[in-house]
Amino acid sequence: MHNIGEIIEKMREGTAMGPVRVKEIKERGIPVVGTYCTFTPWELINAAGGFPVSLCSTSEKPIAAAEKHLPRNLCPLIKSSYGFALTDTCPYFHFCDMVIGETTCDGKKKMYEYLGQMRHTHVMQLPQNVDGKNSMVLWKDEILRLKSVLEATFNTDITNEKLSASIKLRNRMHRTMMEFYDLSKLPCPVLTGKEIMLVSDYLKFSFDYEEAIKLVSDLTLKLKENYDSGERRICPGAKRILITGCPMGKSLEKVADAIESRETGGIIVGFENCGNLKCSSSPVDESSDPIDAITEKYLNIPCSVMSPNTKRLELIKKYVREYRAEGVIDVILQACHTYAVESHSVRECLQEAEIPYMAAETDYSQGDTGQLATRFGAFIEMI
């Protein structure tokens, strides 16, 4: 087994090679399906013989181009997503055969209309709550509609056998990530927040799933072995912070940098946001009908677009407790109205539990880095 530094470097190289691998996949005639959201059922795409890939959406570079068509006061994630497609600077969008969207917010819903002029885009109509039978019926119908679209687009049949195999693979990937994330249950942290972000990205952009599962498992095992042998990679006195809120990405590494700087004295122990704990903590039920099980798993993702969204509050408190977090920082992208409005509920919930909380609104520019560092420093000093 490699040492920790070698494993992390191998993951960094594997993530950087993602565009090359997706090009090779495309050249082999395998369908590439672009996605933007945790609500997109990965298992259906995989069962159709395709490779799901997360499309570029977390850099400020293409935003100026996007603002030629989109309003400036729109969420940066939406503008970045559209800007990458418009400028053809996202290799994953360049090679994808189709895009799957979802009506999580009004901005994305309207943006997909423009995106559809550049790629075949299928939009799933997401119910706005998880309560009652009607939402489950509506979402199951959307799952079945997507199944039919994938079958027609790629001239294949998505059988229950293929779907069950895909569910088992995806569940293994989620379990592997949860075992990795759960290293934060240890009394002393063994990873930085940026390392957690790197491993999450590696599993998204390494298209050899078995190799990725093995490498993440090796890293988890090595970190645990070293910890049990007395190694302490992180200062034991660092204040443990749980991140919640909007999706994190390359441009938002500034948040992790500011929290984990020597001057601030914090350490991120977990991310309760899109693509991390929020989606990996709940697997698909392998004992149920595959379509029913996928419907239930994806509808119950505790995203702020759901109303009410009490499951998010439960999830935050669960991981505050399990990861021994001493404070919660809610990262909200400018103009992301659902997360901005929901921050009041999160604050009240955590205040009742006597858990320190702060909300930080930001965008993809790097101009507020110093301000964020000052605010995070004051918050962590207060803890």
N, C-alpha and C positions, 0 to 999 in steps of 0.2 A: 504494500500500500504506500502511496506517495505521502509526503508530509503535507501539512495544512496549506502552506504557501504554494506548493506545487499544484495541489488540487484546485485552489482558488484561481491560480493563473491559468490552468487548463480550462476552467469555466469561462474566464474572461476571454480567452482565445476562441473558445467554442461559440460564445455569443457574438463576437466580432465576425466569425465566419458564417453567420446565419444567412446573409444575402447570397453567398456563394452556394451554400447548400440548397437554398430554395430555387436558385437558378438550375442546379443539377436536377432537382425534383421535377421542375417544369420541363426540362429537356428530355426526361424519361417518359414524358406524357402523363404524369400523375397530376390530377387536379389540385390546384392551390386555391384555398378559399380564405379571403381576408375577413377578419372580424375586428370589432372595436370594443366589445362589451362582454362582461362576465355572463350576461343572460343568454348569449349565443350557445346552443348545445353542441359542444365539442364532439360528443359521442356520435351524433348523427353525421357530421362531416367525415369523421374517421371511418364510420361504417359504410359510407358511400365510396370509400377508397381514396378520399382526398386528405390533404394536409391542411389543417386549420392554422392560420398564422395571425398574430396580433399586428395590426397595421400601425404605422408610425403616427404618433399623435402627441408627443410630449417634448417638442422643441419649438422655440420661438422663431427659428430661421424662416419657415415658409409663411408666417402669419401676415407679413406685409402683402404678399401676393394674394392671400385669401381675402384680405380686407378690400380688394378691388370689387369683390362680389358680396361679401358678408359685412354686416355692421361691425364697427370697431368695438362697441360695448358688448360683444358676444363672448361667451366663455372661451378662453384660450385653447382648451382641448379641442373644441369644435373647429376653431379657425386653423389650428395646427393640422388636424386631420384632413380638412379640405385643402389646405395649402400644399401639403405633401402630394396629394393626388393631382392638384392643378399644375404643379411644377414638375411632376414626374420625378421627384427626388426621393421617394420611398421605394427601395428595391422590392419590398414585399407587395406593395400595391402594383408596381410595374409588372410583376410576374403572376399576379393572382388572376384566376379565371372569373371569379365572381366575388361580390361582397355581400355579407349578411349584416344588416342593421337591425335596430330595434327602437321602438318609440319610447325610450326612457325619458326624453325631455323634448320640448318643442323645438329647441335649436337644432338638435341632431336630426329630428324628424324632417325638418325643412331642408337641412343640409344634404340629406340623402337624396332629395329630388335632383340637386345639382350633380351629386356624385354619380347618380344613375345615368348621366349623360356621358360619363367616361368609362364606366364598367357596368356590367349586368349586376344590378343591386336588388336584393330581395330584403324587404323590411318586415320584421315580425311585429305584430300589434300586441304590445304588452299590456295586460290588465294592470290597473292602478292600485289594487289591493290584493291581499292573499286570503281574505276571509270569505268563507262561504263556498258553496258548490259552483256558483256561476263563474268565478274567476278560474277555477281549475278546468272547467269545461272549455272556456274561451282559450286558455293557454294550451290545452291539449290539442285543440283544433289548429292553433298556430304551429305546434310541433309537427302535426300530421301534414299540414300545408307545406312546411319546409321540407319534410321528408319527400313529398311528391316533387317539389321543385328540384331538389338535389338529384333524385332519380332521373327526371327528365333531362336535366342539364348535362349529366355525366353518363347517361345511358346505362344505368345500373339498377339493381334491385337491392334495397336495404332490408335484408331479412332479419328476423328476430335473432338468429344465430350470430350474424355479423354485429348486430347492435349489442347483444349480450357480451360478446368478446371485447367490443370497444368500451363498454361500461367497465368491465373488469380492468382493462388497461388504464383507463382514466382514474379509476379509484386507486390503483396502485400508485399512480403519479401523485394523487392527492395525499395518500397515506405517507408516501416518502417525504413530501414537503411538510406535512404536519409533524412527523418525527424530527425533522430539521428545525422547524419553528419552535417545537417544544423544548429545545435546548434552553430556551429562555426560562424554563421552570427551575433551572439550577440556581442556587443562591448567589453565585457570581456570574455575570455575563461572560459568554465565550465568543461573541461575535459583535461587530459593529452593525449599525443600521444599514450602512452602504454595502456591507458584505451580504446582509440578508437580501437587499434589493438585487444584488448581482446574481445570487443563486436563483431567485425567483425569475429573473430575466433569462438565465441560462436554460431553465426548463421550458420556457416559452419558445426560445429561438434555437434550441438544439433539436434537430428533427430526427435524431436517432434516439427514440424514446427509451430503449433498453439501456443504452450507454449512459443516458442522462440519469435514469433512475439509479444505476449502479454508482455513478460518480457522486451524486448527492448523498446516497447512503454511506459511501466511503467517507465523505467529509463529516457526516454526522457521527459516525462511529469513531473516527480519529479525534474529533473534538471532545467527545465524551471520554475516550481513553486518556487523553492528555489531561483533561480536567481531573479525572480520578487519580492521576499520577501527581497532581499538585500544581500543574501549570495554570497560571492566571493570565490570560491574554489581555484582559480589560481591567482597568483600575477598579478594585472592589468598591471604592467610595463614590463612583459615578452614580448620579441619580437616574433611576430607571424610568424611561418614558415610553408610553404606548401612543402610536400615531393612529388617528382615525381620520375620516373625511374622504376627500376626492382622490382619484387615482394618482399615484406617485410615478415619476418617470425621470428621464435624464435631466430636464430643466429643474426639477424639484429636488435634485440632489443637494441643492443649496440649503434646503431645510435640514437634511441630515448633517451636512457640514457644520451648520450653525449650532445645532443641538450638541453635536459631539466634539466641538472644538475644545481645546485645552482650557480656554478662558471660561467657556460656558459650563463645562463639567457634567454634561448629560450623556446618556447612552440609550439608544433606541432598542427596546427589547421585543417589539412586535409592530406589525402594520395591520390594523383592522380597516382595510379599505379594499377597493376593487382589485381582484387578482391575487390576493394573499389569503389571510385568515377567512375573509368573508366568503370565499368560494371553496377553499380546501377543507374547511372544518366540517362540512356536511357532504358525505358521499352519496352516490346514487344507490338506492336499495337494489341489490343484486337478486333478491328473492322474489321480486314483484314483476309484473308485466313490464317489459323494457320501456315502452312509450309512457305508461302511467308513472313509472319511477322517474324518468327524465323530467316529465312534466312537473312532478311534485318537487324535485330537487331544485330546478331552476326558478320556479315560481316563488320559492321560499327564500331566495337570496335577499338578505335584509338591506336593500338599497334605499337611499333616501327618496327615490321616486315613488315608493310605496306609501300609502296612507291608509291607516296608521302604520308606523314602522317600529313597533315595540321590540321586535326581535334584534334590531341593531343595538338597542340599549342593553338588552340581555347579553349580547355577544361582547360588547365592550366591558361590561362588569365582570364577565367570566374570565376574560384574558387579563384584565387588571389584576384579578385575584391570582390566577394561575401563573402569570409571568412576573408577579410581585412588583407591578408598576407603581411608581410613587407619584405619577402625574400623567395626565392625558393631554395631548396637543391635537386639536382639530384643525387640519389643513384644508382650507376652503379656497377654491379657485374663484377669482372675480367673475361675477355674473352666473355662477352656478347656484341658482335660486333654491333648489331643493335642499342642498346641503347647508346653505346659508340660513334658511328658515329653520331647519331642524337643529341647528346648533343650540338654540334656546332649550329645547327638550333635553339634549345631551348634557348641557350645563346643569340643569335642574336635577336630572337623574344622578349625576356624579356628586353634586353638592349634598344631596340627601345621603349619599354613601360616604361623605367626607373625603372625596377623592379630588385633589387639585386638578383644575381644568383651565385651559385657555384656548381661544380660537384665534387662528392666524389666517387672514385673507391675503392671497398673493396671486401672482400670475407667472408666466414663463420668463419674464425679463429677469436680469440679475441685478437690477438697480436697487432692490430693497434688501440685499444680502446683509448689509451692516445693520439696518433697522431690525431685521429678524433676529440677528445675533443678540442685539441689545435686549429685545423683548424676551427671547428665550432665556437669556442669562438672568434677567430679573425674576422670571417665573421659577426657574430652577433654584435660584437663591432663596426664594420664598418657601420652597418645599421643605 
